[in-house]
Amino acid sequence: MALPFLAFGITAGAVPATAQDWRGGTGRLEGKVLDPEGKPVSGAMVKLELPGKGGTELKTDKKGKWAILGLMSGQWYIDIQAEGFLPRSLSATVRQEMRVPPVEIKLEKATPKGPPPEVLAAIDSAEKAYQAGRYAEARAEYEKVLALAPSLKDRVHQQIGFSYIQEKQFDKGLEYLMKVLEAEPANTQIRAFAVQAAFEGGMPDKGRELLAGMDESKIDNPDVFFNIGVNLVNSGAAEEAIRYFGKAVERDPAYVDGYYHRGLAYLQLGRSAECRADFQKVVELSPDSAQGQLARKALEQVQ
């Protein structure tokens, strides 16, 4: 074994137990700790004990290796623990005149523990109340979840926000969705809901502020852009709305509602040529639908 590696084993942060009789020999142990894919596990705790003689502990290096010198002969017990993995225990016989082969251990991933039963019960009650439209009751149950499991706050704040939006209390709903965005500013889905809540709650400036921070490249669903467009039209911003209706039909070239409402926005702005082009597209895509019939009538009147 190369000397530098032995030096690591000696200076790897060993913390001796009270009994020191395990020291003073010429035995040595070394090993390597790996994850299920064979990658090194850095910082794993390796505890070594010689029954009745005491022991020590050290951590693996960046390559998952550990080593220690100066061990007395005997049956040594080795316990290995690392965050996110199941612990492992094994033993190795140390003899002064013999070199123990390196101990290579693969750890298994620990199965994440689910929430305790009382948290699951509160979540179940909250979800059932929400689905039944009992939003005030749902919020009370979600508050119980928050008290029992603060780590679930982002999910809880999201659902409380949605419950207020269902009741058209957009200002309160936006308040809770903003809490989620504070923790997850890149959450495009929640940001889109927050934009809609701001516009529908009569807060267009806040809606535009939220839109400015949205990464539109991450949005695949044309409904998101369509809803933004509708809210902009309703707030008197037809020109801005056209861009979002356009993004909706870019995502789905057969998105009839996108063409239809963009056509209406063009009509509102007096842009007849663009209006006719969109209404014609509606007729081509869905001639027998309500939008198709209305578009056909509009084409007879728009010059």
C-alpha positions, 0 to 999 in steps of 0.5 A: 500500500502506498504511504500517502494513502496510509497517512490519510487513514491515520489522519481521517478524523478518527475519534477514539472511544473511551477504551484504547486497548485496540491500539498498539498493534501493527494490523490495518484495515482499509476499504471503499464505500460505493453506491449501487452504481459503483460510484464512490460515497464521500463522507460515509461514517465508518465505525470500527470496534474490537469487542472489549477493547474499544474502537474508533470511527473515520470518514471516507475520502472523495474517492470513497476510501478509508484506511487505518493502521495500528490495530490489535489482532482480533475480530473487528466489527465494522459499521458503515452509515451514509445519508440516503443509504441503508447502513451496513455491518460486517466484520473482519479478522485482523492478524499482525502478520497478515494483510486484510484484503480491502473491504469494498462495500456497496450501499443500498439506497434508503427508501424515503419514509412517508409522512406519519399517519396523522399527516396523511389523515389531514392531507386526505381530509383536506383533499376530500373537502377541496374536491367537494368544494368545501374550500374553507374546510379544506383550508382548515385541514391544510393548516393542520397539515402545515402545523404537523409537517412544516416541510410541506409548506409549499404544497400547502400554500399552493392548495390554500391559494387555489382554494381562495381562487376557486372562491374568486378571492383572487387577492388572497389566492395570489398571496399564497401563490406568491409564498410558493414562488418565493421558495420556487421562483422557477416554478412556471406552472405556479407563476402562470396561475399567479398571473391569471389570479392577478389579472382576474383580481383586477391587479394588471400591474402585478400580472405584468410583473409576474409575466416578466419573470416567466420563462416561456420556453418551459411552457408546452401547454397552449392553454396557459398562453390562451388564458393569459391572452384572455386576461389581457383582453379583459384588462383592455390590453388587446395588443399584448393579448395577440402575442399570447394567442400567437404563442398558443397557436405556435404550441398547437397549430390546430388550437382553434380557440387561439385563432378565434380569440386572436381574430377578435383581438385584431378586430378590436384593433381594426386590423382587418387583414389579420382578423380575416386570416385568423377567422379563415383558419378557424373555418378551415380547422373547425367549420361545424363548431360554434367558433367556425360558424361565428367566424364564417359570419364575421368573414362576411362582414369584415372587409 
